[in-house]
Amino acid sequence: MDPSATFTYDPAELRAMGARAGEIVAEYLGSLEKRGVSPPADPRALTSFFAERISAEGAGWRKAFEELREVALPTAMGIPHPLYLGLMNSSPWPAGIFAESLVAGFSQNAGSFRQSPPATAAEWAVTRFLCDKVGYGKSSLGTLVPGGTLANLTALLCARDRAFPAWIDEGPAAASGKRPCFYASEEAHFSIARNATVLGLGRSSLRRVPTVGRGTMDPAALASLVARDRKEGWSPFAVVATACTTATGAIDPIPEVAAIAAREGLWLHVDAAFGGAALLSERDRSLLAGIEAADSVTIDPHKWFFVPLLAGAILVRDEADLARSLDAEPSYVPGTAGVVDYFRRTLQGSRRGDALKVWASLRAAGTDALARAVERTSDHARHLERLLATRGFEILPGGRMPIVAFRFRPAGVEGDALDEVQRELERRLLAWNRAWFATARFRGRIWLRANFASLLTTERHVEELAGWLAEEAPRIAPAAP
């Protein structure tokens, strides 16, 4: 099809494209356990393959799709694999996969209702559902964003502007002499420090609060830091509590942090990008007790809700906070009576209709099934902990989320030598390629980290992994000191 010629959408061709794309997706997902989780891929060869095929003459969709199948299918990371236990990426619910094509096919700008009635309505329904799960009232509002980094940025923007309202017009001059600062734990997500820079606060404005146990914020240390900063002339304005840290799955003590925030007049943001899905479960929602006190909450449906990338959410207890920082009313965007267009409550003007795939996943699966999936992944984590504890592994205690942090401890091996044992076990795991996870640094030392987030994982897979680890780990000869 030549785009320079008279163009039409051919229904037969479109159906053929959709069918072939579906076949490739089905082939990929159906072959997960027949291939390595992390297939070998040469960066230079892949880059050359794609670069050399952008040309003046189009090859047609059939050739383009077959080339994608040829190169992308065998080199794609097996993230939906039952033993992909790496980053906080989940296997996608099937309805969400193909609803993604509806989002692209409709190609509507979900910034305003007039431009995208269905996506706007779906976004209201999805974010209202999330706000209700958090425990927010009618004054709350949620919007979808590409991910947790932008959600956290939006929350800190609202916090800054509530504390320093003149900043909106005057910029940093509005805080002249006030020296803004805010707080997050040593284990908080890296986006918090990055966003301090983006907001013009500087990374020195972020106070890292010491942690205890598995990596949870120490409330006493937080209170002490706030008191010290006030005494030294700083102006504390916010605190970020984390509900499931990336490295170890720790949950900050939200009620205690909330009490300090209320006493000190600080904006409380809860980064529950991963852990927020526990709110789906009657059994596990108590892990996030106190979250309703937060001024804002980050939840990423593309993590533990099993929705395809990208789909994050920022929820605020009071819509007025979003309006203060973000409202705009350009004359060229027609409004709709009784509807607040989402571009007026987010940083993005042009927005994908991602709410459609989130809604389709929730509708197709049902929230009860998703809750059971959330519970099952946590159960797998605890099962792996029990199996490894009986096989000579050290388990980081206190696990409540679907993240296992563990180490193999040969007798008499400590310090850097013990870290190298973990790295070698990771290298051997990559060579085995029946599972994939990475290491994480916690309290200055290396731990192996397994994050369960696949719908496909069964007890058999957990036991297969534990068996391989128990067999392979003792073969590692620690380096001589």
Secondary structure as the mmCIF struct_conf table of DSSP 4:
data_model
#
loop_
_struct_conf.conf_type_id
_struct_conf.id
_struct_conf.beg_label_comp_id
_struct_conf.beg_label_asym_id
_struct_conf.beg_label_seq_id
_struct_conf.end_label_comp_id
_struct_conf.end_label_asym_id
_struct_conf.end_label_seq_id
TURN_TY1_P TURN_TY1_P1 PRO A 3 SER A 4
BEND BEND1 ALA A 5 ALA A 5
HELX_RH_AL_P HELX_RH_AL_P1 PRO A 11 GLY A 30
TURN_TY1_P TURN_TY1_P2 SER A 31 SER A 31
HELX_RH_3T_P HELX_RH_3T_P1 LEU A 32 LYS A 34
BEND BEND2 ARG A 35 ARG A 35
BEND BEND3 VAL A 37 SER A 38
HELX_RH_AL_P HELX_RH_AL_P2 PRO A 43 GLU A 52
TURN_TY1_P TURN_TY1_P3 ARG A 53 ARG A 53
BEND BEND4 ALA A 56 GLU A 57
HELX_RH_AL_P HELX_RH_AL_P3 TRP A 61 THR A 75
BEND BEND5 ALA A 76 ALA A 76
TURN_TY1_P TURN_TY1_P4 ILE A 79 PRO A 80
BEND BEND6 HIS A 81 HIS A 81
TURN_TY1_P TURN_TY1_P5 PRO A 82 LEU A 83
STRN STRN1 TYR A 84 TYR A 84
BEND BEND7 GLY A 86 MET A 88
HELX_LH_PP_P HELX_LH_PP_P1 SER A 91 TRP A 93
HELX_RH_AL_P HELX_RH_AL_P4 PRO A 94 PHE A 106
TURN_TY1_P TURN_TY1_P6 ALA A 110 GLY A 111
BEND BEND8 SER A 112 SER A 112
TURN_TY1_P TURN_TY1_P7 PHE A 113 GLN A 115
HELX_RH_AL_P HELX_RH_AL_P5 PRO A 117 VAL A 134
TURN_TY1_P TURN_TY1_P8 GLY A 135 GLY A 135
TURN_TY1_P TURN_TY1_P9 LYS A 138 SER A 139
STRN STRN2 LEU A 141 VAL A 145
BEND BEND9 PRO A 146 GLY A 147
HELX_RH_AL_P HELX_RH_AL_P6 GLY A 148 ALA A 163
TURN_TY1_P TURN_TY1_P10 PRO A 165 ALA A 166
HELX_RH_AL_P HELX_RH_AL_P7 TRP A 167 GLU A 170
HELX_RH_3T_P HELX_RH_3T_P2 GLY A 171 ALA A 175
TURN_TY1_P TURN_TY1_P11 SER A 176 LYS A 178
STRN STRN3 PRO A 180 SER A 185
TURN_TY1_P TURN_TY1_P12 GLU A 186 GLU A 187
BEND BEND10 ALA A 188 ALA A 188
HELX_RH_AL_P HELX_RH_AL_P8 PHE A 190 VAL A 198
TURN_TY1_P TURN_TY1_P13 LEU A 199 GLY A 200
BEND BEND11 LEU A 201 LEU A 201
HELX_RH_3T_P HELX_RH_3T_P3 ARG A 203 SER A 205
STRN STRN4 LEU A 206 VAL A 209
HELX_LH_PP_P HELX_LH_PP_P2 PRO A 210 PRO A 210
STRN STRN5 THR A 211 VAL A 212
TURN_TY1_P TURN_TY1_P14 GLY A 213 GLY A 215
STRN STRN6 THR A 216 MET A 217
HELX_RH_AL_P HELX_RH_AL_P9 PRO A 219 LYS A 231
TURN_TY1_P TURN_TY1_P15 GLU A 232 GLY A 233
STRN STRN7 SER A 235 THR A 242
STRN STRN8 ALA A 243 ALA A 243
BEND BEND12 CYS A 244 CYS A 244
TURN_TY1_P TURN_TY1_P16 THR A 246 THR A 248
STRN STRN9 ILE A 251 ILE A 251
HELX_RH_AL_P HELX_RH_AL_P10 ILE A 254 GLU A 264
TURN_TY1_P TURN_TY1_P17 GLY A 265 GLY A 265
STRN STRN10 TRP A 267 ASP A 271
TURN_TY1_P TURN_TY1_P18 ALA A 273 PHE A 274
HELX_RH_3T_P HELX_RH_3T_P4 GLY A 275 LEU A 280
TURN_TY1_P TURN_TY1_P19 GLU A 282 ASP A 284
HELX_RH_3T_P HELX_RH_3T_P5 ARG A 285 LEU A 288
TURN_TY1_P TURN_TY1_P20 ALA A 289 GLY A 290
HELX_RH_3T_P HELX_RH_3T_P6 ILE A 291 ALA A 293
BEND BEND13 ASP A 295 ASP A 295
STRN STRN11 SER A 296 ILE A 299
TURN_TY1_P TURN_TY1_P21 PRO A 301 PHE A 305
BEND BEND14 LEU A 309 LEU A 309
STRN STRN12 GLY A 312 VAL A 316
BEND BEND15 ARG A 317 ARG A 317
HELX_RH_AL_P HELX_RH_AL_P11 GLU A 319 LEU A 326
TURN_TY1_P TURN_TY1_P22 SER A 331 TYR A 332
BEND BEND16 VAL A 333 VAL A 333
TURN_TY1_P TURN_TY1_P23 ALA A 337 GLY A 338
HELX_RH_3T_P HELX_RH_3T_P7 TYR A 342 ARG A 344
BEND BEND17 ARG A 345 LEU A 347
BEND BEND18 GLY A 349 SER A 350
TURN_TY1_P TURN_TY1_P24 ASP A 354 ASP A 354
HELX_RH_AL_P HELX_RH_AL_P12 ALA A 355 ALA A 365
HELX_RH_AL_P HELX_RH_AL_P13 THR A 367 ALA A 389
TURN_TY1_P TURN_TY1_P25 THR A 390 GLY A 392
STRN STRN13 PHE A 393 ILE A 395
BEND BEND19 PRO A 397 PRO A 397
BEND BEND20 MET A 401 PRO A 402
STRN STRN14 ILE A 403 PHE A 408
TURN_TY1_P TURN_TY1_P26 ALA A 411 GLY A 412
HELX_RH_AL_P HELX_RH_AL_P14 GLY A 415 TRP A 432
BEND BEND21 ARG A 434 ALA A 435
STRN STRN15 TRP A 436 TRP A 436
STRN STRN16 ALA A 438 PHE A 442
TURN_TY1_P TURN_TY1_P27 ARG A 443 GLY A 444
STRN STRN17 ARG A 445 ASN A 451
TURN_TY1_P TURN_TY1_P28 LEU A 455 LEU A 456
HELX_RH_AL_P HELX_RH_AL_P15 GLU A 459 GLU A 472
HELX_RH_3T_P HELX_RH_3T_P8 ALA A 473 ARG A 475
HELX_LH_PP_P HELX_LH_PP_P3 PRO A 478 ALA A 480
#
